[in-house]
């Protein structure tokens, strides 16, 4: 996954060990409908910040990665904590 970002956009990737862990994958036409990807990462194995630039959530079935700096993660968690 490339760490190149434009503005505040965050890239992400989902890597599953087996297609059987995919619950639903839907891509609709150009009508502006949402794209949906659902699956099962399995049991939580770990969460880390790779090289300070990528949030990585590891499950027993796969990995979710998202471009996010440590500072962005802190701000996101603090905002969630304050509102919740």
HULINHU-V440607 format. One record per pair of residues at least 24 apart in sequence whose ideal C-beta (glycine too) atoms are under 7 Angstrom apart, sorted by the first residue. I is the first residue (numbers start at 1). J is the second residue. D is the distance in Angstrom with one decimal. If there is no record, write none. Layout:
i->I j->J d->D
i->I j->J d->D
//
This chain:
i->1 j->65 d->5.7
i->3 j->53 d->5.4
i->3 j->54 d->6.9
i->3 j->67 d->5.6
i->5 j->67 d->5.8
i->10 j->66 d->5.6
i->10 j->67 d->4.8
i->10 j->68 d->5.9
i->11 j->67 d->4.6
i->12 j->65 d->6.3
i->12 j->66 d->4.3
i->13 j->65 d->4.9
i->14 j->39 d->6.9
i->14 j->62 d->6.7
i->14 j->64 d->5.4
i->15 j->62 d->5.2
i->15 j->63 d->4.9
i->16 j->61 d->5.8
i->16 j->62 d->3.8
i->17 j->61 d->5.5
i->17 j->62 d->5.4
i->21 j->61 d->4.4
i->21 j->62 d->6.4
i->49 j->73 d->6.7
//
